[in-house]
Amino acid sequence: MGAPTQNPLWGPDWLQVRAMWPIDPAIAHLNHGSFGAVPVPVIEAQDRWRRKMESDPTGFFWWVLPDALEEARRATAGFLEADPDGFVFVANATTAVNTVLRSVGLRRGDQVLLSDHGYGAIRLAAERACGLAGAEVVVQPVPLPRGGPNELGDAFLAGVTERTRIAVVDHIASPTAMVFPVGHIVRRLREVGVLSFVDGAHAPGMVDVNLGSLAPDFWTGNFHKWCCAPRGAAGLYVAPEHRERIVPLVTSWNAPEGFVSSFGYLGTDDYTPYLTVPTAIEFMGTLGWERVRTHNRALSRMGGDMIREAIDSKPEWSVDEGLFEAMTIVALPGTAVRTMDEGKDVSRRLAERFGIEAAVFPWRERGFLRLSAQAYNAPAEYERLAHALREVLPGG
């Protein structure tokens, strides 16, 4: 990337903001959505927790961890406007989905509704849970919308039948980056007696989350993505009427003590990612949540436009601003990427030849580039990707 380019979306302090992330300046990191990126102040906070743990391991796990974990849990629940009695930490959103689907009491003949925008590991988790219970996974096709977000919601809800027991609702879809109208969907599911599970893996930090007003039966979200917390920190929310039957995948010492306690300690492990979530939320708050979101939304759209022009790709869906936030997608030409291996191959060539990390994969057997934008990104990085794609795509 050479010398950092001033980002007009941030203004004169962009270089100072960029310096808060330890990302190699030779790398254009345009895939924040997959694994996040942890800023220096958050890394330092986690290191302090680890040093405290290693200075007195027994004292830490017996006397320090329980109160520290409870304080972090309540602070994080507050960030989500969630009832703290229904909120617990889990390692990631995939763990949360496995936990709920294995605990909710699926019966033979039940259906679990997913959309074809869903994360692949979630579909595998649903297939396993349904296989054990004699239930059925239904994957509802949801076309890329020509109008607004409600098209996504209505297409998904068309998959509800009298056998649907629980619906896993994407908030911000992983393969397509589309923002689903979760409030509308959750209300409709409640009206017809179907349990709602909002997969908000990308939601915390990218958008405002108010679980008190959304009121899903179940919700999960990762903090390592758009809150920039350490990896291995996510949350699970469970509505009051379900808390007695939702149990962690691992049974440990606190199992007899009820919902929150049973998730609080699952054996000897590194709990510092959970303890550091409030620091990450506070750090991003010092940058200004709305400022970050405005920057990311504008930059992802700008980057998408640059790349479409460079590879002559026309969007085949609505450009309604309500459909995308800090991520967007670009359709790749022809049959450039039809399989996950072909997508990985394009991503690998971008990384090895140009120092660009970008997510390329198929969806509905069509190749897409999913672009992320975070506070540390600048327009020049997307220009660089646009030039590189012309060389690495088949036929380039």
C-alpha positions as CSV (number, residue, x, y, z in Angstrom):
1,M,0.0,0.0,0.0
2,G,3.0,2.3,0.4
3,A,2.5,5.4,2.5
4,P,-1.0,5.6,4.0
5,T,-3.4,7.7,2.0
6,Q,-5.4,10.3,3.9
7,N,-9.0,9.2,4.0
8,P,-11.4,12.1,3.3
9,L,-14.2,10.2,5.0
10,W,-12.4,10.6,8.3
11,G,-10.7,13.9,7.9
12,P,-7.3,15.0,9.1
13,D,-7.1,12.5,12.0
14,W,-7.4,9.4,9.8
15,L,-3.7,8.5,10.1
16,Q,-4.0,8.6,13.9
17,V,-7.1,6.3,13.7
18,R,-5.3,3.9,11.4
19,A,-2.3,3.7,13.7
20,M,-4.5,2.2,16.5
21,W,-4.6,-1.1,14.6
22,P,-1.4,-3.1,14.3
23,I,-2.2,-4.3,10.8
24,D,0.9,-4.7,8.5
25,P,0.9,-1.5,6.4
26,A,1.9,-3.6,3.4
27,I,-1.4,-5.4,3.6
28,A,-4.7,-4.1,2.4
29,H,-7.0,-5.8,4.9
30,L,-10.4,-5.7,3.2
31,N,-11.9,-8.7,4.9
32,H,-12.7,-7.4,8.4
33,G,-16.0,-9.3,8.3
34,S,-14.5,-12.7,8.6
35,F,-12.1,-12.5,11.5
36,G,-12.1,-8.8,12.7
37,A,-9.0,-6.9,13.6
38,V,-8.1,-6.0,17.2
39,P,-6.8,-2.5,18.0
40,V,-3.8,-1.9,20.1
41,P,-5.6,-0.6,23.2
42,V,-7.8,-3.8,23.3
43,I,-4.8,-6.1,22.8
44,E,-3.1,-4.3,25.7
45,A,-6.1,-4.7,27.9
46,Q,-6.3,-8.5,27.1
47,D,-2.6,-8.8,27.9
48,R,-3.1,-7.2,31.3
49,W,-5.8,-9.7,32.1
50,R,-3.5,-12.5,31.0
51,R,-0.6,-11.3,33.0
52,K,-2.9,-11.1,36.0
53,M,-4.0,-14.7,35.4
54,E,-0.5,-16.0,35.0
55,S,0.8,-14.1,38.1
56,D,-1.5,-16.1,40.3
57,P,-3.4,-18.7,38.4
58,T,-5.3,-20.2,41.4
59,G,-6.1,-16.8,42.8
60,F,-7.3,-15.6,39.5
61,F,-9.7,-18.5,38.7
62,W,-11.0,-18.8,42.3
63,W,-11.2,-15.2,43.5
64,V,-10.9,-12.8,40.6
65,L,-12.6,-14.4,37.6
66,P,-16.1,-14.9,38.9
67,D,-16.7,-11.2,39.8
68,A,-14.8,-9.9,36.8
69,L,-16.7,-12.1,34.4
70,E,-20.0,-11.0,35.9
71,E,-19.1,-7.3,35.6
72,A,-18.1,-7.8,31.9
73,R,-21.3,-9.8,31.2
74,R,-23.6,-7.1,32.7
75,A,-21.7,-4.3,30.9
76,T,-22.0,-6.1,27.5
77,A,-25.7,-6.9,28.1
78,G,-26.2,-3.2,28.7
79,F,-24.6,-2.4,25.4
80,L,-27.2,-4.6,23.7
81,E,-30.1,-3.3,25.8
82,A,-30.6,-6.8,26.9
83,D,-32.1,-8.3,30.1
84,P,-28.9,-9.4,31.9
85,D,-30.7,-12.5,33.3
86,G,-31.0,-13.8,29.7
87,F,-27.5,-12.9,28.4
88,V,-24.4,-15.1,28.5
89,F,-21.0,-15.2,26.8
90,V,-20.2,-18.0,24.3
91,A,-17.1,-18.5,22.1
92,N,-18.8,-17.6,18.8
93,A,-22.1,-17.4,17.1
94,T,-21.7,-20.9,15.7
95,T,-21.5,-22.3,19.3
96,A,-24.6,-20.4,20.2
97,V,-26.6,-21.8,17.3
98,N,-25.5,-25.4,18.1
99,T,-26.4,-24.8,21.7
100,V,-29.9,-23.7,21.1
101,L,-30.7,-26.2,18.4
102,R,-29.5,-29.0,20.6
103,S,-31.5,-27.8,23.7
104,V,-34.7,-26.4,22.3
105,G,-36.4,-29.8,22.1
106,L,-36.9,-30.5,18.4
107,R,-39.3,-33.3,17.7
108,R,-39.8,-35.7,14.8
109,G,-41.6,-33.9,12.0
110,D,-40.6,-30.4,13.2
111,Q,-39.0,-28.0,10.6
112,V,-36.1,-25.6,11.1
113,L,-36.3,-22.8,8.7
114,L,-33.1,-21.2,7.3
115,S,-32.5,-18.8,4.4
116,D,-30.1,-19.5,1.6
117,H,-28.2,-16.4,2.7
118,G,-27.2,-18.2,5.9
119,Y,-23.8,-19.1,7.1
120,G,-22.7,-22.6,5.9
121,A,-21.7,-23.8,9.4
122,I,-25.1,-22.9,10.7
123,R,-26.8,-25.0,8.1
124,L,-24.5,-27.9,9.1
125,A,-25.4,-27.4,12.7
126,A,-29.2,-27.4,11.9
127,E,-28.8,-30.6,9.8
128,R,-27.0,-32.4,12.6
129,A,-29.6,-31.3,15.2
130,C,-32.5,-32.2,13.0
131,G,-30.9,-35.6,12.1
132,L,-30.7,-36.5,15.8
133,A,-34.3,-35.4,16.4
134,G,-36.0,-36.7,13.2
135,A,-36.7,-33.1,12.2
136,E,-36.2,-31.4,8.9
137,V,-34.1,-28.5,7.7
138,V,-35.9,-26.2,5.2
139,V,-33.6,-23.8,3.3
140,Q,-35.8,-21.0,1.9
141,P,-34.5,-19.3,-1.3
142,V,-34.4,-15.5,-0.9
143,P,-33.6,-13.6,-4.1
144,L,-31.5,-10.6,-4.1
145,P,-34.0,-7.8,-3.9
146,R,-35.0,-5.4,-6.6
147,G,-36.7,-3.1,-4.1
148,G,-36.1,-2.6,-0.4
149,P,-35.3,-4.8,2.6
150,N,-38.9,-5.9,3.1
151,E,-38.5,-8.1,0.0
152,L,-35.9,-10.1,1.9
153,G,-38.3,-10.5,4.8
154,D,-41.3,-11.5,2.8
155,A,-39.4,-14.0,0.8
156,F,-38.0,-15.6,3.9
157,L,-41.3,-15.7,5.7
158,A,-42.9,-17.5,2.7
159,G,-41.0,-20.6,3.9
160,V,-43.0,-20.8,7.1
161,T,-45.4,-23.8,7.3
162,E,-47.5,-25.4,10.0
163,R,-44.6,-27.6,10.9
164,T,-42.0,-24.8,11.3
165,R,-40.8,-25.0,14.9
166,I,-37.9,-22.4,14.8
167,A,-36.6,-20.0,12.2
168,V,-33.0,-18.9,12.1
169,V,-33.1,-15.3,10.9
170,D,-30.0,-13.7,9.4
171,H,-29.6,-10.1,10.6
172,I,-26.6,-9.3,8.3
173,A,-26.1,-12.2,5.9
174,S,-22.6,-13.6,5.7
175,P,-22.3,-14.5,1.9
176,T,-24.4,-11.5,0.6
177,A,-23.9,-8.8,3.3
178,M,-27.6,-8.1,3.0
179,V,-29.3,-6.5,6.0
180,F,-32.5,-8.3,6.7
181,P,-35.5,-6.5,8.4
182,V,-35.2,-8.6,11.6
183,G,-37.8,-6.6,13.5
184,H,-40.4,-7.2,10.9
185,I,-39.5,-10.9,10.6
186,V,-39.5,-11.5,14.4
187,R,-42.9,-9.9,14.8
188,R,-44.4,-12.0,12.0
189,L,-42.9,-15.2,13.5
190,R,-44.3,-14.4,16.9
191,E,-47.8,-13.9,15.4
192,V,-47.8,-17.4,13.9
193,G,-46.3,-19.1,16.9
194,V,-42.8,-19.8,15.4
195,L,-39.7,-19.5,17.6
196,S,-37.3,-16.8,16.3
197,F,-33.5,-17.2,16.5
198,V,-31.7,-14.1,15.2
199,D,-28.2,-14.9,13.9
200,G,-26.7,-11.5,14.4
201,A,-23.1,-12.6,13.9
202,H,-22.2,-9.3,12.2
203,A,-24.6,-7.1,14.0
204,P,-23.0,-5.9,17.3
205,G,-21.1,-2.7,16.4
206,M,-22.1,-2.6,12.7
207,V,-25.6,-1.5,13.7
208,D,-27.5,-0.6,16.8
209,V,-28.8,-3.7,18.6
210,N,-31.6,-3.3,21.1
211,L,-32.7,-6.8,22.3
212,G,-35.3,-5.3,24.6
213,S,-37.3,-3.9,21.7
214,L,-36.5,-6.7,19.2
215,A,-37.6,-9.4,21.7
216,P,-36.5,-12.5,19.8
217,D,-36.8,-15.9,21.4
218,F,-33.0,-16.3,20.9
219,W,-30.2,-14.1,19.6
220,T,-26.5,-14.4,19.0
221,G,-23.8,-12.0,17.9
222,N,-20.0,-11.9,17.7
223,F,-18.0,-9.2,19.4
224,H,-14.7,-10.0,17.6
225,K,-16.1,-8.6,14.3
226,W,-17.4,-5.0,14.4
227,C,-16.8,-4.3,18.1
228,C,-13.2,-5.3,17.5
229,A,-12.9,-7.4,20.7
230,P,-10.5,-10.4,20.9
231,R,-11.5,-13.5,19.0
232,G,-13.5,-16.0,21.0
233,A,-16.0,-13.6,22.3
234,A,-19.7,-13.8,21.4
235,G,-23.0,-13.5,23.1
236,L,-26.2,-15.6,23.4
237,Y,-29.5,-14.1,24.5
238,V,-32.5,-16.3,25.6
239,A,-36.0,-15.0,26.3
240,P,-37.3,-15.7,29.8
241,E,-39.7,-18.6,28.9
242,H,-36.8,-20.6,27.4
243,R,-34.1,-20.2,30.0
244,E,-34.7,-23.3,32.0
245,R,-34.2,-25.6,29.0
246,I,-31.2,-24.0,27.2
247,V,-28.0,-25.5,28.5
248,P,-24.4,-25.3,27.3
249,L,-22.9,-27.9,25.1
250,V,-20.4,-28.6,27.9
251,T,-21.7,-29.6,31.3
252,S,-19.5,-28.3,34.1
253,W,-19.5,-27.4,37.8
254,N,-22.1,-24.6,37.6
255,A,-24.7,-26.6,35.7
256,P,-27.1,-26.9,38.7
257,E,-27.1,-23.2,39.3
258,G,-29.4,-22.1,36.4
259,F,-29.0,-20.5,33.0
260,V,-26.5,-17.7,33.5
261,S,-24.3,-19.6,35.9
262,S,-24.2,-22.7,33.8
263,F,-22.6,-20.8,31.0
264,G,-20.3,-18.8,33.2
265,Y,-17.6,-21.4,33.8
266,L,-17.1,-24.3,31.4
267,G,-13.8,-25.6,32.8
268,T,-10.2,-24.3,32.7
269,D,-9.9,-22.0,29.8
270,D,-8.8,-18.6,28.7
271,Y,-11.7,-16.3,29.6
272,T,-9.8,-13.1,28.8
273,P,-11.7,-12.5,25.4
274,Y,-14.9,-12.1,27.4
275,L,-13.3,-9.9,30.0
276,T,-12.0,-7.6,27.3
277,V,-15.3,-7.0,25.5
278,P,-16.3,-3.9,27.5
279,T,-12.8,-2.4,26.7
280,A,-13.4,-3.0,23.0
281,I,-16.9,-1.4,23.2
282,E,-15.5,1.6,25.1
283,F,-12.6,2.0,22.6
284,M,-14.8,2.0,19.6
285,G,-17.1,4.4,21.4
286,T,-14.3,6.9,21.8
287,L,-14.0,7.0,18.0
288,G,-17.7,7.6,17.9
289,W,-20.1,4.8,16.9
290,E,-22.1,6.9,14.5
291,R,-18.9,8.3,13.0
292,V,-17.5,4.8,12.5
293,R,-20.7,3.5,11.0
294,T,-21.1,6.4,8.6
295,H,-17.5,6.0,7.5
296,N,-17.8,2.3,7.0
297,R,-21.1,2.5,5.1
298,A,-19.8,5.2,2.8
299,L,-16.4,3.5,2.2
300,S,-17.9,0.1,1.4
301,R,-20.2,1.7,-1.1
302,M,-17.4,3.7,-2.7
303,G,-15.2,0.6,-2.8
304,G,-18.0,-1.4,-4.4
305,D,-18.5,1.2,-7.1
306,M,-14.8,1.4,-7.9
307,I,-14.5,-2.3,-8.4
308,R,-17.7,-2.7,-10.4
309,E,-16.4,-0.1,-12.8
310,A,-13.0,-1.7,-13.0
311,I,-14.3,-5.2,-13.9
312,D,-17.4,-4.0,-15.7
313,S,-19.9,-5.6,-13.2
314,K,-23.4,-4.3,-13.0
315,P,-25.4,-4.7,-9.8
316,E,-28.4,-7.0,-10.3
317,W,-30.1,-6.0,-7.1
318,S,-31.4,-2.8,-5.5
319,V,-28.8,-0.2,-4.3
320,D,-31.2,0.8,-1.5
321,E,-29.0,2.1,1.3
322,G,-31.0,0.1,3.8
323,L,-29.7,-3.1,2.3
324,F,-26.0,-2.7,3.2
325,E,-23.9,-1.3,6.0
326,A,-20.2,-1.9,6.5
327,M,-20.1,-4.7,3.9
328,T,-21.2,-5.0,0.3
329,I,-20.9,-7.4,-2.6
330,V,-19.7,-7.3,-6.2
331,A,-20.8,-9.9,-8.7
332,L,-17.8,-11.4,-10.5
333,P,-18.0,-11.9,-14.3
334,G,-19.3,-15.1,-15.9
335,T,-18.1,-18.4,-14.4
336,A,-15.0,-16.9,-12.7
337,V,-15.9,-18.5,-9.3
338,R,-18.3,-21.5,-9.0
339,T,-16.9,-23.3,-6.1
340,M,-15.4,-22.5,-2.7
341,D,-12.0,-23.8,-3.9
342,E,-12.1,-21.5,-6.9
343,G,-12.9,-18.6,-4.6
344,K,-10.1,-19.5,-2.2
345,D,-7.7,-19.6,-5.2
346,V,-8.6,-16.0,-6.3
347,S,-8.3,-14.8,-2.6
348,R,-4.9,-16.5,-2.4
349,R,-3.6,-14.9,-5.5
350,L,-4.7,-11.5,-4.3
351,A,-2.9,-12.1,-1.1
352,E,0.3,-13.5,-2.5
353,R,0.8,-11.3,-5.5
354,F,-0.7,-8.0,-4.3
355,G,-0.8,-8.1,-0.5
356,I,-4.6,-7.8,-0.5
357,E,-6.9,-9.8,1.8
358,A,-10.4,-10.1,0.4
359,A,-13.2,-12.6,0.6
360,V,-14.2,-14.3,-2.7
361,F,-16.7,-17.1,-2.8
362,P,-19.7,-18.5,-4.7
363,W,-23.4,-18.0,-3.8
364,R,-26.0,-19.8,-5.8
365,E,-23.1,-21.0,-8.0
366,R,-22.2,-17.4,-8.9
367,G,-19.0,-15.8,-7.8
368,F,-19.0,-12.8,-5.5
369,L,-16.5,-10.5,-3.8
370,R,-17.6,-9.4,-0.4
371,L,-16.0,-6.1,0.6
372,S,-15.6,-5.0,4.2
373,A,-14.9,-1.4,5.4
374,Q,-13.6,-0.6,8.9
375,A,-12.1,2.6,10.5
376,Y,-8.6,1.7,9.4
377,N,-9.4,1.3,5.7
378,A,-8.9,4.0,3.0
379,P,-10.1,4.5,-0.6
380,A,-6.7,3.8,-2.1
381,E,-6.9,0.2,-0.8
382,Y,-10.1,-0.4,-2.9
383,E,-8.4,1.2,-5.9
384,R,-5.6,-1.3,-5.5
385,L,-8.0,-4.2,-5.3
386,A,-9.8,-3.0,-8.5
387,H,-6.5,-3.1,-10.4
388,A,-5.5,-6.4,-9.0
389,L,-8.8,-8.1,-9.8
390,R,-8.3,-7.4,-13.5
391,E,-5.2,-9.6,-13.4
392,V,-6.2,-12.4,-11.1
393,L,-9.7,-13.2,-12.4
394,P,-9.8,-15.9,-15.0
395,G,-9.3,-14.3,-18.4
396,G,-7.7,-11.3,-16.9
